[in-house]
Amino acid sequence: MENKFVRRIFSTDNCLGNTAYVWLCKQASEFENTQQLQGIARKSGYSATAFVLPQNEALGLYLLRWFSAKGEIQFCGHATLAAADVVFFASTTIINKICFHSVSNEIQVVKNGSENYIMRLNRVKLATIKLSYALAKVLNNELVKVKQSHAEDGYLIIQLPNKACVANFDFDSHQYGKLTRRALIVTAQDKTSLHSLYFRYFAPQYGNKEDPATGSAAPLLAEFWQLPFEQVYDCYQLSMPGAFYQVLRGKECVNIFATVTDAR
């Protein structure tokens, strides 16, 4: 059976979303060979590659690793959804839920109809901060509110005045990288559509300045905006290709509702 797949995630009629490469490993020695996996990811030509190894197919348990062309990634939301779609496609067991285990995460993905999935991620904690003068100068925008995750190489989330500011946002990523290792999310709401969030995601430390479609941003956005529990919000990623998914903030986890399609 084929073990290489390409999937498109977070796409709609108006958004291209992003693609991911998925490789089904046949044995543990292959899954554990970091150098080999890095070589596969580099040659794939995709921004993210997910490597999957079955633990217990009957129970829907799998191991998962993510790589970019530059190195291993702590977590990749869109590649996780791509991996889930491939596993559901390839599995000989009828299941509707998968549990992925990685070094740092346990992620559940539930099948929610044809090409539709719910990914459940842990909630996060954020702290309100005041940016340094040097960092504020590099970002060069009106900053309404700033929060960050606790890890030094985690996330910086900034509220801009409106949707247009998010769409037109730009900054010197080289200078930014000299001041912090944090990925950057800029976000805004639209007063005419209160159940919609707009954002862009930048992580130049992983090789590309902007990630066009980012599922890992969902728990950060849910916490940043303090979304009401058990209400669905539309998330629009205003990158050039564009991306769309929905998010629901629960008391135990954050649910992401997304589509995955075959990209070939």
C-alpha positions as CSV (number, residue, x, y, z in Angstrom):
1,M,0.0,0.0,0.0
2,E,1.1,3.5,-0.7
3,N,2.8,5.3,2.3
4,K,3.1,8.9,0.9
5,F,0.2,11.3,0.8
6,V,-0.5,15.0,0.3
7,R,-3.4,16.8,1.9
8,R,-4.9,20.3,1.8
9,I,-6.2,21.7,5.1
10,F,-8.3,24.8,6.1
11,S,-9.4,25.5,2.5
12,T,-12.7,26.9,1.3
13,D,-14.0,28.3,-2.0
14,N,-12.2,31.5,-1.1
15,C,-9.2,30.2,0.8
16,L,-6.4,28.0,-0.4
17,G,-5.4,26.9,3.1
18,N,-2.1,24.9,3.3
19,T,-0.8,21.6,2.2
20,A,1.1,19.0,4.2
21,Y,3.0,15.8,3.3
22,V,2.2,12.6,5.3
23,W,4.5,9.6,5.5
24,L,3.2,6.4,7.0
25,C,6.2,4.6,8.7
26,K,6.2,0.8,8.6
27,Q,8.3,0.2,11.7
28,A,9.7,1.8,14.8
29,S,13.3,2.0,13.5
30,E,12.1,4.1,10.6
31,F,10.0,6.4,12.8
32,E,13.0,6.9,15.2
33,N,15.6,7.7,12.6
34,T,15.6,11.5,12.8
35,Q,18.2,11.9,10.1
36,Q,16.2,9.9,7.6
37,L,13.0,11.7,8.5
38,Q,14.7,15.1,8.1
39,G,15.9,14.1,4.7
40,I,12.4,13.0,3.6
41,A,10.9,16.3,4.8
42,R,13.6,18.3,3.0
43,K,13.0,16.5,-0.3
44,S,9.2,16.7,0.0
45,G,9.1,20.4,-0.9
46,Y,6.2,21.0,1.6
47,S,6.3,23.3,4.5
48,A,5.5,20.5,6.9
49,T,5.7,16.7,6.9
50,A,4.0,14.4,9.4
51,F,5.4,11.0,10.1
52,V,2.9,8.5,11.6
53,L,3.6,5.1,13.3
54,P,0.7,2.9,14.5
55,Q,0.7,1.9,18.1
56,N,-2.7,0.1,18.3
57,E,-4.7,0.5,15.1
58,A,-7.8,-1.1,16.7
59,L,-7.9,1.6,19.4
60,G,-6.9,4.4,17.0
61,L,-3.5,5.0,18.8
62,Y,-0.6,6.4,16.7
63,L,2.7,8.1,17.3
64,L,3.4,11.3,15.4
65,R,6.4,13.6,14.5
66,W,6.5,16.8,12.5
67,F,9.3,18.2,10.4
68,S,9.9,21.3,8.3
69,A,12.7,21.5,5.8
70,K,14.9,23.0,8.5
71,G,14.3,20.6,11.4
72,E,11.8,18.9,13.7
73,I,8.8,20.9,14.9
74,Q,7.3,20.9,18.3
75,F,3.7,20.8,16.9
76,C,2.0,21.4,13.6
77,G,-1.8,21.7,13.6
78,H,-2.5,21.4,9.8
79,A,-0.1,18.5,9.4
80,T,-1.8,16.7,12.3
81,L,-5.2,17.0,10.5
82,A,-3.6,15.8,7.3
83,A,-2.2,12.8,9.2
84,A,-5.6,12.0,10.6
85,D,-7.3,12.1,7.2
86,V,-4.6,9.7,5.9
87,V,-5.0,7.3,8.8
88,F,-8.8,7.2,8.4
89,F,-8.3,6.6,4.7
90,A,-5.7,3.8,5.2
91,S,-7.0,2.1,8.3
92,T,-8.6,-1.3,7.9
93,T,-10.4,-0.8,11.2
94,I,-13.6,1.2,11.4
95,I,-13.0,4.0,13.9
96,N,-14.1,7.6,14.2
97,K,-11.5,8.9,16.6
98,I,-7.7,8.9,16.6
99,C,-5.3,9.7,19.4
100,F,-1.9,10.9,18.4
101,H,1.0,10.9,20.8
102,S,4.1,13.0,20.4
103,V,7.0,13.9,22.7
104,S,5.1,17.0,23.9
105,N,1.4,16.5,23.0
106,E,-1.5,14.2,23.0
107,I,-4.0,15.2,20.3
108,Q,-7.4,13.7,19.5
109,V,-8.9,14.0,16.1
110,V,-12.6,13.0,15.5
111,K,-14.1,12.4,12.1
112,N,-17.1,14.6,11.7
113,G,-18.4,13.6,8.3
114,S,-16.8,13.5,4.8
115,E,-13.6,15.7,4.8
116,N,-14.6,17.3,8.1
117,Y,-12.7,16.8,11.4
118,I,-12.6,18.1,15.0
119,M,-9.1,18.4,16.4
120,R,-9.0,18.8,20.2
121,L,-6.1,20.7,21.7
122,N,-5.2,21.5,25.3
123,R,-6.0,25.0,26.5
124,V,-3.1,27.4,27.1
125,K,-2.2,30.1,29.6
126,L,-1.2,33.6,28.6
127,A,0.1,36.6,30.5
128,T,-0.4,40.3,29.6
129,I,2.9,42.1,29.1
130,K,4.4,45.4,28.0
131,L,6.7,45.1,25.0
132,S,10.2,46.5,25.2
133,Y,10.8,49.7,23.3
134,A,13.1,47.9,20.8
135,L,10.5,45.2,20.0
136,A,7.6,47.7,19.7
137,K,9.7,49.8,17.3
138,V,10.3,46.7,15.0
139,L,6.6,45.9,14.9
140,N,5.8,49.6,14.1
141,N,2.0,49.4,14.6
142,E,-0.6,50.6,17.0
143,L,-0.7,47.7,19.6
144,V,-4.0,47.5,21.5
145,K,-3.1,44.6,23.7
146,V,-0.1,42.2,24.1
147,K,0.0,38.8,25.7
148,Q,2.5,36.0,25.6
149,S,2.8,32.3,26.5
150,H,5.1,31.3,29.3
151,A,7.8,29.5,27.3
152,E,10.6,31.7,26.2
153,D,10.4,30.2,22.7
154,G,6.6,30.2,22.7
155,Y,4.2,32.8,21.3
156,L,3.6,36.6,21.3
157,I,0.0,37.5,20.6
158,I,-0.9,41.1,19.7
159,Q,-4.2,42.8,19.1
160,L,-4.3,45.3,16.3
161,P,-7.1,48.0,15.9
162,N,-9.0,46.3,13.2
163,K,-9.2,43.7,10.4
164,A,-7.5,46.0,7.8
165,C,-4.5,46.4,10.1
166,V,-4.1,42.7,10.4
167,A,-4.4,42.3,6.6
168,N,-1.8,45.0,5.9
169,F,0.6,44.1,8.8
170,D,4.3,43.8,8.0
171,F,7.5,44.0,10.0
172,D,11.3,43.4,9.7
173,S,11.5,39.7,10.5
174,H,15.3,39.7,10.6
175,Q,15.3,42.4,13.3
176,Y,12.5,40.7,15.1
177,G,14.5,37.4,15.2
178,K,17.4,39.2,16.9
179,L,15.1,40.3,19.8
180,T,13.0,37.2,20.5
181,R,12.5,33.5,19.5
182,R,8.7,33.7,19.9
183,A,6.3,33.1,17.1
184,L,4.1,36.1,16.4
185,I,0.3,36.3,16.0
186,V,-1.5,39.5,15.2
187,T,-5.2,39.5,15.6
188,A,-8.4,41.6,15.5
189,Q,-12.1,41.4,15.7
190,D,-14.7,43.1,13.4
191,K,-17.5,45.0,15.1
192,T,-19.9,44.0,12.4
193,S,-19.2,40.3,13.0
194,L,-18.6,39.6,16.6
195,H,-18.3,35.8,16.2
196,S,-15.4,36.2,13.8
197,L,-11.7,36.4,14.5
198,Y,-9.0,37.6,12.1
199,F,-5.3,36.8,12.4
200,R,-2.0,36.2,10.8
201,Y,0.9,34.0,12.1
202,F,4.6,34.6,11.7
203,A,7.4,32.2,12.6
204,P,10.5,33.2,10.7
205,Q,12.7,31.0,12.9
206,Y,11.3,27.9,11.0
207,G,12.4,29.2,7.6
208,N,9.4,31.1,6.2
209,K,8.4,34.5,7.5
210,E,4.6,33.7,7.5
211,D,2.7,30.5,7.9
212,P,-0.3,30.7,5.6
213,A,-2.6,28.3,7.6
214,T,-2.0,27.6,11.3
215,G,-4.2,25.3,13.4
216,S,-1.9,25.7,16.5
217,A,-3.0,29.3,16.7
218,A,-6.6,28.3,17.8
219,P,-6.0,27.7,21.5
220,L,-4.0,30.9,21.7
221,L,-6.7,32.9,20.0
222,A,-9.4,31.4,22.2
223,E,-7.5,32.3,25.4
224,F,-6.4,35.7,24.1
225,W,-10.0,36.8,23.3
226,Q,-11.4,34.9,26.3
227,L,-14.1,33.4,24.1
228,P,-17.3,32.3,25.9
229,F,-17.4,28.6,26.6
230,E,-19.2,26.3,24.1
231,Q,-19.7,28.9,21.4
232,V,-18.4,28.5,17.9
233,Y,-16.3,31.3,16.4
234,D,-15.1,31.7,12.8
235,C,-11.3,32.1,12.4
236,Y,-10.0,33.8,9.2
237,Q,-6.3,33.7,8.6
238,L,-5.6,36.7,6.4
239,S,-2.4,35.4,4.7
240,M,-2.1,35.6,1.0
241,P,-3.5,32.1,0.3
242,G,-6.0,32.5,3.2
243,A,-7.3,29.9,5.6
244,F,-10.5,29.2,7.5
245,Y,-11.6,27.1,10.4
246,Q,-13.9,27.3,13.4
247,V,-13.0,27.2,17.1
248,L,-14.9,26.3,20.2
249,R,-13.4,27.0,23.6
250,G,-14.4,24.3,26.1
251,K,-13.6,24.1,29.8
252,E,-11.1,21.2,29.2
253,C,-9.9,21.7,25.7
254,V,-10.2,23.8,22.5
255,N,-12.0,22.2,19.5
256,I,-11.0,23.1,16.0
257,F,-13.5,22.3,13.2
258,A,-11.7,22.0,9.8
259,T,-11.8,20.4,6.4
260,V,-9.1,18.2,4.8
261,T,-9.0,17.2,1.2
262,D,-6.8,15.2,-1.1
263,A,-4.3,17.7,-2.7
264,R,-3.2,15.5,-5.6
